[in-house]
């Protein structure tokens, strides 16, 4: 037999006695520790008592470093983080030998969600100090992110009404079974009370909570329907008033616009009501539309979340968010130009009617109006034809072609790295606010990874 190097599992100490020797000096874990040392942890520390009462909490510097490194490496499960604090050398270094349990980790993340979202500004400030932030040209794009909710939990208004009726009937049946049992007759075969609902107080509380949850979902759907109906009624009233001023009779029928038409099949998700059923690149997704603005060097300068099915209305809000983030990070440089794909094409974006927008390079949408055909078969010009021609000419210049290439090599790779390499294609928390906070934390860690690579020796 050959000669082998045998494992010595009975050796007293296999690791170096100094924890600083467990990882190489340029390891990401040490970089995260250095970053946390430069952060203002006041937003994390202010929520704790300073009078000495109560059990001491884990140092926020330790918990922030632990969660930042976890998000950088694509580990978001609090149970996985707990396990890695025991099994993974890097996590043990970051935790300083401590072993916070998964409940502590999850509560810290939820308790300080706003502060974690604010780390996007801090990451941008650090990148700017390293000379990595140049906003002469930025790229905008969106991607569909799954929500922490199942599509099977979507319900229509009719289905919710039926479920509420079923809950009321169940409550009545259980009350009848309880009355029968107390009277000595005993419950009927079809009225056996489940073991978890034997206590009347617990039963009523659970049924009431289920009813309130469904009623809230019903109210949201009804509000959406009322908004569409009110918009149609207001537009019809205004148009009929204009006809009356001309001496014309009111119209009894008028076609509804898309945002005014009834939607009897509209649904809401009972698990995450803020999420929507969206069409992604790989099919239908119950989730959110996550938006990013990045520089030419793939530094994220804005991150927002919406539930819109498309990107049409997101350009102006993302420009506003970008300027707010840059200002908060102390970066005075104005945005020179912005490039986006055809999903952001809208006449109002390129006709100069919105003040303050940077120079735009947006691919004209193929589905945009190009004019209706005339009786002789020739196309007639529409109100946007000149805008399409002007943008096409701008994109045909060498600088325009460069801008389109920049978009493909900036924001799209950030999405690919985040969703496929780090495995973050689903939000771990529920609700629009929580999803936005987590998306901004993900964006902050993307910037930290870029900063770490820039600091590592080549």
N, C-alpha and C positions, 0 to 999 in steps of 0.2 A: 504493500500500500504506500501511497505517496505521503509526503510530510505535510502537515497542516498546522496552521496557527490556531490553537485551541482558545475558546472563550473561557474567561475566568470569572464566572458569575459569583463566586464566593469572595472576590476581592472586596476589601472593606470599602474603598471609595474609588469609583471609576472616573468621576468628574473632577476637574480642577477645583481646588478649594475656594478660589475666587470666582464669583459668578460672572465677573467681567471677562473672564477667559473662556466662557462657555460658547460665545459666538464671535465671529470675526468682527473687526472694528467697523467695517462698512456694511454690516447687516442692517436690514430694514428695521428691525426691532430697536436698535440703538438710535437710528435716525428718528423714529417716532418718539422715543424718550427725549431726544434733543428738541424736537418740535414742541412737545407738550411743555418743556421747560421755558419756551419762548411765548407761550400763550397766556392770555389773561384768564385765569380760571375763576374770576369773581362770579360770573353767572352760574357756575356750578357750586361754588362754596356758599353763596348767600342764602341758600335754602336750608342750611343746617343751623342748629342751635349753637350758640356760643357761650351758654351759661354753664356748661359742664354736666348738665343733666342728661340722663339717658345713656344708652350703650354707644360707644364710639363707632363712627361709621368708617368705611373704607376711605382712604385718601382719594379725593377726586382726581388727583394727578395720576394715580395708579389706574383707576377705572377708565379715565379718558384715554390713556395710552393703550390700555388693553382693548377697548372697543375700536379705537382708530386702527390699530394693527389688525384686528379681526376683520374689519371692513376692507382694509387694503388687500387682504389675502382671500376675501370672498367667504369668510366665516361669519354668519349672522345669527345662527341658532345659539341661544343662551346656554342650552345644554351642551352643545359642542364646545363652546368657549370654556365652560366649567371643566369639561373633560380634558381639554388641551392644557389647562393650567396645571394639570398633573402629569400629562403624557408628553407634551411638546416643550422642547427646551426654550424656544423663543417666547412662548406664552409664559413659561415659568420665570424667565428673566423679567418680562414686562410686569408680571404680578409680584415680583420681588419675593417669591416663595410663598405668597398667600394663595388661598384657594377659595375665592368667593363662589357661592353656589349660584345656580342658574336663576333662582328667584331674585336674588340680589342684583344680578347683572341685568335682568329684564326690567326690574323696577327702576334701576338707575338710568337705563336708556330711555324709558318712558317719562320719568320724572324730569329729565333734562333734555327733552327732545328739541326745545327751542334753542338751547345753548349749543347742542350738536349741530343743528342747522346753521347756526351762526359761524361755525368753523369754516364754511365756504369763504367768507370774507377774510378770515385769518389765513387760510391757505393761499388766497389770491395775493394778500399782502406779502407773504413770504416769497411767493414766486416773483412778485414785482421787485423785491429787494435783490433777488438773484438775477434780475434782468431778463426774465422769461415772459413778461407780459407786454405784448405789442398789439395794440388794438387798431392799427391802421386798416386792417381787413379782418373781419370776424365772419364766422359761418353759423347759420341757424338751421336746425333740423329737429324733428321729433321722432319718437319711437313709441310703440305700444308696449306697456308694461302690465303684466298680469296683476290683479288684485289678490289679496288673501281672502278669496271668496270663490265659491263654486257657481258656474253658470246655471246649475240645476236649482239654485235658490232664487232665480228670477220669477217674479209673479206679476200677472196683470191685475188691474183693478178688480175685475170680476172674480179672479181666483182668490184675491185677498178677502173680498166680501164673503165668499163661500167658506174660507178658512175661519173667519171670525164667527160665522154662524155655527160652524162645527164646534168651535171652542165653547160657545154659549150652550150648545146642546149637550156637550160633554160635561160641562159644569152642572147643568140641570140634572143629568143622569146620575152623576156622582152624588149630588145632594139627595136625590131620591133614594139611592142605595143606602146612604147614611141614615136617612129617616127610617127606612124599612128595617135596617139592622137595629136601630135604637128601639123600635117598636116591638122587637122580638120576632118579626116575620123573617128576618135574614135577607140578604141581598139576593136578587134574582140572578140566574145564570149569566145573563147578558149585562149585568150591572156590577160585576165584581170590581172592586176598587183596586187599582194597582198598588203594589207595596209602597212605592215612593210617594203615593198621594193619600195615604191612610189618614195622616194628620190633617184635619180640616183647615187649619191655619196655613200650613205649608201648601196645601192644594190650592187654596184660593189665591195665595201669593203667586204661585207659579202660573196659574191660569190667567191671572190679571196681568202679569208681566208679558206673557205671550200675546194677550189681546192688545196691550199698549204698543208692543213692538209692531204688530200688524197694523194697528190703527195709524201709527206714525208713517208706515210705508204707504198706507192708503191715502193719507193726507198729502204726501209728497206727489203721488200720481194725480190726485185731484187738483192740486195747485198748478201742476204743469198743464192739465187740460183747461183749467180756468184761464190761465195766462194766454193760451192760444185763442180761446174763444173771445176774451176781452180785446185782444189785438185786432181780431177780425171785425168785431163790433165797432171799435173806435175808428178803424179805417173806413168802414162802410158809412158810418155817420158823417165823417169828414167829406167823403166823396159825394154823398147825397146832399150835404149842405152846399157844396160847390155847384151841383146840378140845380138845386133850388134857386141859387143866386142867378143862374142863367135862364130860369123859367122852365126848367125841364123837370119831369116827374122823377121821383126816386126809383132806383132799380130794386126790384124784389129779389133778383138773383145776381150774385157776383162770385166769380171763382176765387177760391182762397189761395193765398200764398203758401209756400211750403211750411213756413213757421207758424201758420194759422190753421192748418188743416187738422182735424181731429185725429188722434192716434189711439184707437181702441185697443190695439195690441201693444201699447207702450208698457214696459215692465220696470220694476224696481227690484233690486237685490236685497233680500232680507238679511244677509250676512254683512255686506258692505254697501249700504244704500247709495253712497256717493259714486261708486264705480258704475261703469256702463259696458254694454256689449259692443265692442269695437272690432273693426276689420283690420287685422294686422297682415304682415307679409306672409305669414304661415297659416292664415285662417282667422276665425273668430276668437276674440280674446275678451274675457271679462276683466276689465282693468281700467287703466288710465292712459292718457296721452302725455308722455314725459318729454319736455322740451329742454334743449341745451343750446347755448351760444358759446362757441370756442374761438380761440385765436388761431392764427396760422400754425402755432407751435403746440396745438392741442391742449391749451390751458382753458379750463372752463371758467367763464366769466358771468354766467347766469344759468340758473336751473329752476324750472317751474313745472308744475303739474296741472293738467286740466282734464276734463272728461269729454271734451269735444271729439267728435268722430274724425274730424280732419284738422288740418293746420291753418285753415283759411284766415281765422281771426286772431292768430297768435303772434303775428309779426310786431305789431305796435306794442302789445304788452311785454314782449321779450326785449324789445329795444329799451323800454322804460326800466325793466328789471336789470338789464345790463348796466345802464347808467347809474342806477341806484347802488349796485354792487361795487362798481368801480369807485364811486364816490365814497362809499363806506370803507373801502380798502385804501383810500388816500391816493388814488391814481387819477391825476388830472387830465391825462391824455384823452382827447375826444375820439369817438368812433369814426374812422375814416370812411369805410364802406362795409356793406353787409351783403353776403351772398346767400341765397336760399334756392330750394328747388321749386318746381311748378306748383307744389301744394300750397304755397304762400302767395300765388299770383292772384291779385285783385286790383281792379282799376283804381280804387281809392288809395292803394299803396304807392302807385307809380305816377298818378296824375298831379301830384303836388298838393292835393287837398288836405293832407295830414302834415302839419308843420313839424319841423324838428327831426324828421327822419334822415338818416345818413344816406349817402349815395348807395342805391340799391342795384344789385345784379340778381334778378330773379328770372328763371326760365319761364316764358309765357306758357300758360296751361293750354293743352291741346283742345280741351273741352270748352274753352272760353268762346264767347259770342264773336263771330266774325262777320255778321251781317246776314240778313235774310235774302234768299234768292229772288230776283226780280222775275217778271213774267217772261222776259226774253231769255231766261236761264242764266244770266250773268249775275255774279254775287254783288250785292250792294254793300257799301261800307257801313260798319256799325260805329258806335261812339268810341269803341276801344281799339279800332283798327290802327289808328295812328300811334297809340300807346304800345301795341304789339310790335309795330314796325320799328319804333324808336328803341325799344328794349332789345329786339333782335339785332339791330345795328350795333348797339352798345356791347352786346355779348360777342359779336363777331370781331371786335377789335382784339389785338394781342393781349391787352390788359383784361378784357372781358373773358377771353379763353383761359387766361391764367387764374382768374377768380373761380371759374367753374372747376378747374383742376384742384384748386385749394380746398373747395368744399368736400370733394371726394377723399381728400387726404387729411382732413382735420376732424370734423364732427362725426363722420361715419365711423372711422376707426375707434373713436372714444366709445361709441355705442357697442361696437363689436367686442372691444376689450372688456367693457363692463358686463355685458350680457352673456358672453360666451366664455371668455377666459376666467373672469371672476365669478361667473355663475349667478349674477344678480339680474334675473329677468322677471322676478316677482317681488312685490312689496311684502314685507313681513308684518306690517301693521295696517290697520284698517281705518278708512276715512280719508277724505281729501287732505285735511290738515296734516295727518300723520304721514301720508304718502309724500306730500311735499317736503316735510321735514327730513324724511329718510332719503329722498332723492337728492336733496342738497348736501346731506352727509356723504352720500355716495360720490357726488361731484367733488366734494372737498378731498376725499381720499384719492380720487383720480388725479387731482392736482398734486397731492403729496407724493404720489408715485412718480409723477413726472419730475418733481423737484429732487427726489431721491436719486433717480437715474442721472440727473444733471450733475449731482454732487459726487457720484461714484467715479473713481479714476478709470479712464478708458484703457 
